[in-house]
Structure formats: C-alpha cells, structure tokens
Amino acid sequence: MGENAQETNRKGRPSFQPTEEQRRMVEVMASGGIQQDAIASVLKIDRNTLAKHFKDELDNAATRSEEHTSELQSHLNLVCRL
C-alpha cells in the first residue's frame, strides 16, 4: 500500500517542464522589451511560473537589453558630436 497509495493521492497539476523552444521564445520576447505578464500569457502560464522556470532567460534578456541600450547611447553620442 505504501508507494502506490502515495502516487494515487497526488493532487494538482503536474510540474511545469519548459521546452527549449519556450526558453528561446522567452529570451527573444524579453530582450525585445515585452512585459513578463504578456510573455506568461503567450505561454499560458502564471507569471510566477515564468519567473521560476525561466529565470536565466529573463536575466540574459535584461543583460542583452542593457548592453544594447549602452551601445545605442554610444552611437548617439558619436552622431551628436558631428
């Protein structure tokens, strides 16, 4: 009864398992400035699930966005000097 009883007593949804395609989508959307609520909606998951399972992708997107902004600022500074 021990092990089987535990398996049949499990309640709730199965644990979310992100795919590689979803990981790429999240990073692209986040680096494009799309809000996390919208990304979660596209994936049909809760925002907390997004934050939990896609932390690296969201962090990478933020870093890429900061680098891109810095690069644009440098270009603008050069143009303004002309």
C-alpha positions in Angstrom: 0.0 0.0 0.0 2.9 2.4 0.8 4.3 3.6 -2.6 1.1 3.1 -4.7 -1.0 4.9 -2.1 1.2 8.0 -2.4 1.0 8.0 -6.1 -2.8 7.9 -6.2 -3.0 10.6 -3.5 -1.1 13.2 -5.6 -3.3 16.2 -6.3 -2.9 19.2 -8.5 -1.3 19.7 -11.9 1.9 18.0 -13.0 5.0 20.1 -12.6 5.7 22.5 -15.5 8.6 21.5 -17.7 9.8 24.2 -20.1 10.9 23.2 -23.6 14.0 24.6 -25.4 11.7 26.3 -27.8 9.9 28.0 -25.0 13.2 29.1 -23.5 14.3 30.7 -26.8 10.9 32.4 -27.1 11.1 33.9 -23.6 14.6 35.2 -24.2 13.7 36.8 -27.5 10.5 38.3 -26.2 12.0 39.6 -23.0 15.0 41.1 -24.9 12.6 42.8 -27.2 11.0 44.6 -24.3 7.8 42.5 -24.0 6.5 42.6 -20.4 6.6 39.4 -18.3 2.8 39.3 -17.9 2.5 39.2 -21.7 5.1 36.5 -22.1 3.4 34.4 -19.4 0.1 34.9 -21.2 1.6 33.7 -24.6 2.9 30.6 -22.8 -0.4 30.1 -21.0 1.4 30.0 -17.6 1.3 32.1 -14.5 3.8 35.0 -14.1 5.3 33.2 -11.0 5.8 30.1 -13.1 7.6 32.2 -15.7 9.8 33.7 -13.1 10.6 30.4 -11.5 11.3 28.3 -14.7 12.8 31.0 -17.0 15.0 33.0 -14.6 18.2 32.5 -16.7 16.4 33.6 -19.9 14.9 36.6 -18.3 18.2 37.6 -16.7 20.1 37.1 -20.0 17.5 39.2 -21.8 17.9 42.0 -19.3 21.7 41.9 -19.7 21.4 42.0 -23.5 18.9 44.8 -23.3 21.3 46.9 -21.1 24.2 46.2 -23.5 22.1 47.2 -26.5 21.0 50.4 -24.7 24.6 51.2 -23.9 25.7 50.6 -27.5 22.9 52.8 -28.8 23.9 55.6 -26.4 27.5 55.4 -27.6 26.4 55.7 -31.2 24.1 58.6 -30.4 27.0 60.4 -28.6 29.1 60.0 -31.7 26.4 61.3 -34.0 25.7 64.3 -31.8 29.4 65.3 -31.9 29.3 65.5 -35.7 
